[in-house]
């Protein structure tokens, strides 16, 4: 799980559009938005990823995916530089 926090500068992308793009890349993500207005640092939702293997390596990978997805929703850019358009 990772929290989705309001960014210092609000993204031009809406959260709904962000979720659509997120699901295209990570269809296994489970996004829970709270319906709150965005402001810097405010918790506006969270993202879960589920796994069946609970060893430390897999837990770390799931946590990294959740943090990457949460950053995408907050900032409108992938922290790993991924670009669907090449």
N, C-alpha and C positions, 0 to 999 in steps of 0.2 A: 504494500500500500504506500501511496505517496499523496500528500496534500496538494491541492491546487490552490495556489495563493495569488492574489491580485498582484500584478507587476507594478514597478515604479512608473512605467509608461505603458498605458493600456494599448494592447494590440489593435491593429485595424481590423482584425478578423473577429467575428462574433464567436461566442462559445459554441453555438450550434454548428457553425461552419468548421470550427476547430475539431469538434467531435466527429463530424463526417470524414474529415481528412485523417484523423487519428484511427478511426475504424478501418479505413482503407489500408493503412499500414499495419495496424495491430488489431485485427478483428477480435482477439481474445480479451481485450481491455474491457473493464467494467467501470464506467464513469458514473459518479454520483455527484450531481450539482445541487446546491442547496437553494438556488433561486435568489441569492443575495446579490446586491449591487457590488461591482468591483471597486476596490480601492487598494492602494499599496499595502501588501502584507496581510490582507484580510483573507481568511480561509473561506473559499467559495465552493469547495467540493473536495473530493478525493477520488483516486483511481486505484482499483484492485486488479491484480493478476493472480490467477490461481495456478497451482502446480500440484502434481501428485507425488513427486519425489522431493523429500524434505531435507536432503543433505545440504550442507552449507554452500556449496558451489551453486546449486540450483536456486537456493533462496537469494543469494547475492545477485544472480542474473535476473530474477523476477523483480527484485527491488530496483535494480538499475533500469529495467524497462519501465517500471512505474514512475520513477523519477524523470526519465526522458519524456514520457507521455505528459506528465504534469507540467514540465517546463514548456512543452509545445502548447498546451492549452493556455498557460499564463502569458507567454511571450510571442506566440505565433511564429516561432522558428525552432527548428530541430537543433538541439544542443550538440548533436553529433555531426551536423552539417549535411544531413540527408536531404536530398532534393528529388522529388518525384519526377521532375521534368528533365533530369540529367544535369 
